[in-house]
Amino acid sequence: GGKGPDVKSMLASLKKTKVIDINDESLRKDLPAMNIDELLEYDGSDPEKPILVGIEDVVIDVTDSKEKYGQGKGYNALAGKIATRAIALSSFSEDDMTNDCSDFTEDQLIQKDQWVSYFLQRYPVVAVISEYQ
């Protein structure tokens, strides 16, 4: 594996992030639904397909950051997955590829909201996840 993500610089940009309400209707207006199995197909292994990541109950398109999310790259573990917990914990463990944050402390929940907002501002939301609607 290559060098891990530069967490310091990411946290610096997080501090400037305004928190977006994931439930804001304007985020999900007219978006197609995609299920978790379909999402798996967008993991960066097929160069013809976009690279997608599930966050909370929406799907973002991270194809513009192929150098991070493509095959063999630092963030590829998140590609095609529901990555809410993993993103909040800066984890790439398969166990953290879930939306379940029920055991989080208040600080971890705040961090999760900041990360979710960071990703929503950085990447386009392209679908909603049918299992969570």
C-alpha positions in Angstrom: 0.0 0.0 0.0 1.0 3.6 -0.6 1.2 6.4 1.9 -1.9 6.7 3.9 -4.2 9.8 3.7 -2.8 13.0 5.1 -5.2 13.3 8.0 -3.7 16.6 9.3 -4.4 18.6 6.2 -7.9 17.0 5.9 -8.7 17.9 9.5 -7.6 21.5 8.8 -10.0 21.7 5.9 -12.7 20.1 8.1 -12.5 23.0 10.5 -13.7 25.3 7.6 -16.5 23.0 6.7 -20.0 24.2 7.4 -22.2 21.3 8.5 -24.7 20.3 5.9 -28.0 18.7 7.0 -27.9 15.3 5.3 -31.7 15.3 5.5 -32.0 18.5 3.4 -34.5 17.6 0.8 -32.7 19.6 -1.9 -29.8 17.1 -1.6 -31.9 14.2 -2.7 -34.5 15.8 -5.0 -35.2 13.6 -8.1 -32.3 11.3 -7.4 -32.4 7.7 -8.5 -32.4 5.0 -5.9 -29.6 2.4 -5.7 -29.3 -0.6 -3.4 -26.2 -1.7 -1.5 -25.5 -4.6 -3.9 -25.6 -2.2 -6.9 -23.3 0.2 -5.1 -20.6 -2.6 -4.9 -20.2 -2.5 -8.7 -18.8 1.0 -8.5 -15.7 0.2 -6.6 -13.2 1.5 -9.1 -12.4 -1.9 -10.7 -14.2 -1.0 -14.0 -12.7 2.1 -15.6 -15.9 2.6 -17.6 -17.9 3.1 -14.4 -17.9 6.0 -11.9 -16.4 5.4 -8.5 -19.1 5.8 -5.8 -19.2 5.9 -2.0 -22.2 5.5 0.2 -22.5 8.1 3.1 -25.5 7.9 5.4 -28.3 7.3 3.0 -26.9 8.9 -0.2 -24.3 8.0 -2.8 -21.6 10.4 -3.8 -19.5 10.3 -7.0 -15.8 10.5 -6.2 -14.6 9.7 -9.7 -12.9 13.1 -9.9 -10.5 11.9 -7.2 -9.5 8.7 -9.0 -5.9 9.2 -7.7 -7.3 8.6 -4.2 -10.2 6.2 -4.8 -9.1 4.2 -7.8 -7.8 0.6 -7.7 -4.8 0.2 -5.4 -5.1 3.8 -4.1 -5.3 4.9 -0.5 -9.0 5.4 -0.2 -10.1 2.5 -2.5 -11.3 0.5 0.5 -14.3 3.0 0.7 -15.2 2.7 -3.0 -18.5 0.9 -3.6 -19.2 0.7 0.1 -21.4 2.3 2.8 -18.6 4.2 4.4 -20.2 6.4 7.1 -18.6 4.8 10.1 -15.2 4.3 8.4 -15.0 7.9 7.4 -16.0 9.1 10.9 -13.2 7.0 12.4 -10.7 7.5 9.6 -10.7 3.7 9.3 -10.4 1.4 6.3 -11.4 -1.7 8.2 -14.1 -3.9 6.5 -15.9 -3.9 9.8 -16.4 -0.2 9.7 -18.0 -0.2 6.2 -21.5 0.5 7.7 -23.9 3.2 8.7 -24.0 1.9 12.3 -22.6 4.6 14.6 -24.9 3.7 17.6 -21.9 3.2 19.9 -20.3 6.6 19.1 -19.5 9.2 21.8 -20.8 12.7 21.4 -17.4 13.8 20.1 -17.4 11.0 17.5 -20.9 12.0 16.4 -19.8 15.6 15.9 -16.8 14.4 13.9 -19.0 12.1 11.8 -21.3 15.1 11.0 -18.3 17.2 10.0 -16.9 14.4 7.8 -20.3 13.8 6.1 -20.6 17.5 5.4 -17.0 17.6 4.0 -17.8 14.9 1.6 -21.2 16.3 0.6 -19.5 19.7 -0.2 -16.7 18.1 -2.1 -18.5 15.6 -4.3 -21.8 15.4 -6.1 -24.7 13.4 -4.6 -25.9 11.0 -7.4 -28.3 8.6 -5.8 -30.1 7.7 -2.6 -29.6 4.2 -1.0 -32.9 2.3 -1.2 -32.4 0.3 2.0 -32.3 3.6 4.0 -35.2 5.5 2.5 
